[in-house]
């Protein structure tokens, strides 16, 4: 009986470690506790919504730019080389409210406000993976002291009227659920040369960006 009681009491401490919470094909994500919030500790890598609906992979640039429905792509359309950065999703996939596992959600500005308040100064540095294995030098202020381990997965965006992939290794960009001006969504940006946690509304809803999930 004493052994059973010990095991039951110990379970919550085990669950605070980084453990799988969701598998959707070929990747098990994990979570990390930051203050009062519980975050996934990898960039999202799923090809279905949490109701089982498939998310189409769209590689053609013209088709991608015309979308107003959910889609994903891989950086440079290369799932082998860039798999560890997760898939890039358009904002329409985020807006379904079903992109993250059941019981989890894509964060809002209010969620990031809570995170930013907890992390304090140089919050972005506390979120970025330390070192130069993935980030461009100097990777300013990067300590990953929060355990978030942000990776600079770049994004798919329209530059000079051409839809391209860019800023891999330079930026980690994560969608938020909030909308900006017409046709734009909000995201947070972490930069290789800055330790801040930055907001931006410069991305078109059809752009492809990384996603992190937050527990409800």
C-alpha positions in Angstrom: 0.0 0.0 0.0 2.8 2.4 0.9 4.5 1.7 -2.5 1.2 2.5 -4.3 0.8 5.8 -2.4 4.3 6.8 -3.2 3.8 6.1 -6.9 0.6 8.1 -7.0 2.2 11.0 -5.2 5.2 10.9 -7.6 3.2 10.9 -10.8 2.7 14.7 -10.9 6.4 15.3 -10.7 7.0 12.9 -13.6 4.3 14.7 -15.6 6.2 18.0 -15.3 9.0 16.6 -17.4 9.2 16.8 -21.1 6.9 13.9 -22.2 5.0 13.1 -25.3 1.5 14.5 -25.5 0.5 14.1 -29.1 1.4 11.9 -32.0 0.0 12.7 -35.5 1.9 10.5 -37.9 5.6 10.6 -37.1 6.4 13.1 -34.3 5.6 13.0 -30.6 5.6 16.5 -29.2 6.4 17.2 -25.5 5.7 20.0 -23.1 7.5 22.3 -20.8 6.1 24.3 -17.8 6.9 28.1 -17.9 5.4 29.9 -15.0 1.7 29.1 -14.9 1.6 28.0 -18.6 2.4 24.6 -20.2 3.9 24.9 -23.7 4.8 22.3 -26.3 8.6 22.2 -26.6 8.8 21.5 -30.3 7.5 23.3 -33.4 4.2 21.7 -34.4 4.5 18.8 -36.9 1.0 17.5 -37.7 -0.8 16.9 -41.0 -4.3 16.6 -39.6 -6.6 18.8 -37.5 -7.6 17.4 -34.2 -11.0 16.2 -35.7 -9.1 14.0 -38.1 -9.4 16.3 -41.1 -6.4 16.2 -43.4 -4.4 19.4 -43.8 -3.2 19.6 -47.5 0.4 20.0 -48.3 0.8 22.7 -50.9 4.1 23.1 -52.6 3.2 25.2 -55.6 3.8 28.9 -54.8 0.9 30.3 -56.9 -1.6 27.9 -55.4 -0.3 28.6 -51.9 -0.6 32.4 -52.3 -4.3 32.1 -53.5 -5.4 30.0 -50.5 -8.0 31.0 -47.9 -8.2 27.5 -46.5 -5.8 25.5 -44.2 -2.5 24.2 -45.7 1.0 23.4 -44.6 4.4 23.1 -46.3 8.0 22.3 -45.4 10.8 24.8 -45.7 12.0 24.7 -49.3 9.5 21.8 -49.7 12.1 19.5 -48.1 10.8 17.4 -45.3 14.1 15.5 -44.8 16.5 18.4 -44.4 14.2 20.6 -42.4 12.1 18.2 -40.4 13.4 19.2 -37.0 12.0 22.7 -37.6 8.4 21.4 -37.9 5.9 22.2 -40.7 5.0 25.7 -41.7 1.3 26.5 -41.6 -0.8 29.3 -43.0 -3.0 31.4 -40.7 -6.1 29.7 -42.0 -5.0 26.4 -40.4 -4.5 28.3 -37.1 -8.0 29.9 -37.5 -9.7 26.5 -37.5 -9.2 26.3 -33.8 -8.3 22.6 -34.4 -4.7 22.7 -35.3 -3.3 21.8 -31.9 -4.3 18.6 -30.0 -7.5 18.5 -28.1 -6.9 20.3 -24.8 -4.3 22.6 -26.4 -4.5 25.7 -28.5 -2.5 28.2 -30.6 -1.7 31.1 -28.3 -3.2 34.6 -28.5 -1.7 37.9 -27.7 -3.1 37.7 -24.2 -1.3 34.4 -23.7 2.0 35.9 -24.9 1.5 38.8 -22.5 1.4 36.4 -19.7 4.5 34.6 -20.9 6.4 37.9 -21.5 5.5 39.2 -18.0 6.8 36.0 -16.5 10.0 35.9 -18.5 10.8 39.6 -17.9 13.7 41.3 -19.6 15.3 39.6 -22.6 12.4 37.1 -22.8 13.3 36.1 -26.3 16.8 35.1 -25.3 15.3 33.0 -22.6 13.2 31.2 -25.2 15.8 30.7 -27.9 17.9 27.6 -28.2 21.4 28.4 -27.0 24.4 28.1 -29.2 24.9 28.2 -32.9 23.8 24.7 -34.0 20.7 26.2 -35.6 20.9 30.0 -35.0 23.0 32.5 -36.9 25.8 34.1 -34.9 25.7 36.0 -32.5 22.3 34.5 -31.3 22.1 37.5 -28.9 21.1 36.7 -25.3 20.1 33.1 -26.1 20.1 30.9 -22.9 16.9 28.8 -23.3 16.5 29.1 -19.6 12.7 28.8 -20.0 13.1 25.4 -21.8 11.0 26.7 -24.7 13.9 26.0 -27.2 12.8 28.2 -30.0 14.3 27.1 -33.4 14.7 29.5 -36.3 12.5 27.7 -38.8 12.1 30.7 -41.1 8.9 31.2 -43.1 7.3 31.2 -46.5 6.3 34.7 -47.6 5.8 37.1 -50.5 8.9 39.2 -51.2 8.9 41.6 -54.2 5.8 39.8 -55.5 7.6 36.4 -55.4 6.6 33.7 -52.8 9.8 32.4 -51.3 11.3 30.7 -48.3 13.7 32.8 -46.2 15.3 33.7 -42.8 16.0 30.1 -41.8 18.5 30.3 -39.0 17.8 34.0 -38.5 14.2 34.1 -37.1 11.7 32.0 -35.2 8.2 33.2 -36.1 5.1 31.7 -34.4 1.5 32.4 -35.4 -1.0 33.8 -32.9 -4.7 33.5 -33.3 -5.2 37.3 -33.4 -5.8 39.1 -36.7 -4.1 42.3 -37.7 -5.1 44.6 -40.6 -7.3 43.0 -43.3 -5.5 40.0 -44.7 -2.9 39.9 -42.0 -2.4 37.8 -38.9 -0.3 38.4 -35.7 2.8 36.5 -34.7 5.7 36.6 -32.3 9.3 37.0 -33.7 12.6 36.0 -32.2 15.7 37.3 -34.0 19.3 36.0 -34.1 20.6 39.5 -33.2 18.1 40.5 -30.5 17.1 39.1 -27.1 13.6 40.5 -27.1 10.2 38.9 -27.5 8.6 40.8 -30.4 5.1 41.1 -31.8 4.4 41.7 -35.4 1.4 42.0 -37.8 3.4 42.1 -41.0 2.6 38.5 -42.2 -0.1 37.8 -44.7 -2.6 35.1 -43.7 -1.4 32.9 -46.5 2.3 33.1 -45.3 3.7 29.9 -43.8 5.1 30.0 -40.2 5.8 27.8 -37.3 3.3 27.0 -34.6 3.7 26.2 -30.9 0.8 24.9 -28.8 -0.3 26.0 -25.3 -2.2 23.8 -22.9 -5.8 25.0 -22.1 
